[in-house]
Amino acid sequence: MKRIICLLLVMLVCAFGMQGCASGAVEKKNVKDNVAVSAEKSAKPETETKKGKQMENKLFELAAARRSIRRYSGDRIPDEVIREILKVGMAAPSSFGHRPVEFVIVRDKISELALCKSLGGSQILGADAVIVVMVKQDRGEFWIEDGAVSSAYILLAAEQYNVGACWVQIRNRNGMRKTSDEEVRELLGVPKGYAVLNLIALGGKGESKKGYGESDFDFRKIHYERY
Ligand SMILES: Cc1cc2nc3c(=O)[nH]c(=O)nc-3n(C[C@H](O)[C@H](O)[C@H](O)COP(=O)(O)O)c2cc1C
């Protein structure tokens, strides 16, 4: 009798075990299926994706929360946080993978830097730090794109750390005496062969701005197969 009970117990345990394995396999299959379905759905208009469960999109949440912050709290942004933010900027794609973008972090000369842009430069005055984004010109056809992609990554990374940030244009802008690009390079001792694309002002958020939501975007701007 004891033997029969033992045998029954063993059979029960095995049956549960197999079910567990089987359901694990189903779960894996579902994940795979979901990816396939997601890929299929993403090729269709947005309204159709709404019929199903809303896909998680953490990057959208971050990107939509990011706003240009032009007033700062005065809080210090630790060097380590700026380093983490710049790591993201350096992870951006670049033309031919040349990674021609370099940065100068300015804390002590923010007021001099502001003077390099006669119209609108003063907006960086309250920032805790300013990242100067410059791009090496030696293989340069796509330097603007390289600098811009990296800057966009930096803006997103700043939001991730709840750091206020704003792009301040330098290329094609003027200072008091020369172009803004020339004046910034002079001020910071940037060697020949670089161009300054923009600044990114960083600081604690001194203003709160509503993030974006899906309703802010016109999904008719996405076209499929042809305009
Ligand atoms: C190429 C480029 C140049 C910009 N130049 C400036 C600038 O010089 N000064 C400024 O305050 N904001 C500048 N901005 C920020 C835009 O004004 C801002 O992104 C836009 O108004 C949308 O607001 P949001 O960033 O809060 O979504 C620039 C943004 C880009 C992408």
The ligand as a MOL file (V3000), in Angstrom:
LIG
                    3D

  0  0  0     0  0            999 V3000
M  V30 BEGIN CTAB
M  V30 COUNTS 31 33 0 0 0
M  V30 BEGIN ATOM
M  V30 1 C 18.5760 72.5830 -33.6450 0
M  V30 2 C 17.9740 73.1940 -32.4110 0
M  V30 3 C 18.3250 74.4850 -32.0500 0
M  V30 4 C 17.8060 75.0400 -30.8890 0
M  V30 5 N 18.2590 76.2620 -30.5000 0
M  V30 6 C 17.8130 76.7850 -29.3390 0
M  V30 7 C 18.3580 77.9900 -28.8340 0
M  V30 8 O 19.2910 78.5640 -29.3950 0
M  V30 9 N 17.8460 78.4950 -27.6840 0
M  V30 10 C 16.8270 77.8530 -27.0110 0
M  V30 11 O 16.4020 78.3560 -25.9680 0
M  V30 12 N 16.3190 76.6890 -27.4350 0
M  V30 13 C 16.7820 76.1220 -28.5650 0
M  V30 14 N 16.3150 74.9170 -28.9920 0
M  V30 15 C 15.2580 74.2370 -28.2290 0
M  V30 16 C 13.9180 74.3830 -28.9290 0
M  V30 17 O 13.5080 75.7260 -28.8840 0
M  V30 18 C 12.8870 73.4650 -28.2490 0
M  V30 19 O 13.3180 72.1280 -28.3800 0
M  V30 20 C 11.5140 73.6080 -28.8690 0
M  V30 21 O 10.9850 74.8740 -28.5940 0
M  V30 22 C 10.5300 72.5540 -28.3740 0
M  V30 23 O 10.3820 72.6110 -26.9720 0
M  V30 24 P 10.7570 71.3650 -26.0420 0
M  V30 25 O 12.2270 71.1200 -26.1710 0
M  V30 26 O 10.3630 71.7890 -24.6630 0
M  V30 27 O 9.9840 70.1800 -26.5190 0
M  V30 28 C 16.8500 74.3260 -30.1120 0
M  V30 29 C 16.5100 73.0360 -30.5000 0
M  V30 30 C 17.0760 72.4610 -31.6030 0
M  V30 31 C 16.7380 71.0250 -31.9320 0
M  V30 END ATOM
M  V30 BEGIN BOND
M  V30 1 1 1 2
M  V30 2 1 2 3
M  V30 3 2 2 30
M  V30 4 2 3 4
M  V30 5 1 4 5
M  V30 6 1 4 28
M  V30 7 2 5 6
M  V30 8 1 6 7
M  V30 9 1 6 13
M  V30 10 2 7 8
M  V30 11 1 7 9
M  V30 12 1 9 10
M  V30 13 2 10 11
M  V30 14 1 10 12
M  V30 15 2 12 13
M  V30 16 1 13 14
M  V30 17 1 14 15
M  V30 18 1 14 28
M  V30 19 1 15 16
M  V30 20 1 16 17
M  V30 21 1 16 18
M  V30 22 1 18 19
M  V30 23 1 18 20
M  V30 24 1 20 21
M  V30 25 1 20 22
M  V30 26 1 22 23
M  V30 27 1 23 24
M  V30 28 2 24 25
M  V30 29 1 24 26
M  V30 30 1 24 27
M  V30 31 2 28 29
M  V30 32 1 29 30
M  V30 33 1 30 31
M  V30 END BOND
M  V30 END CTAB
M  END
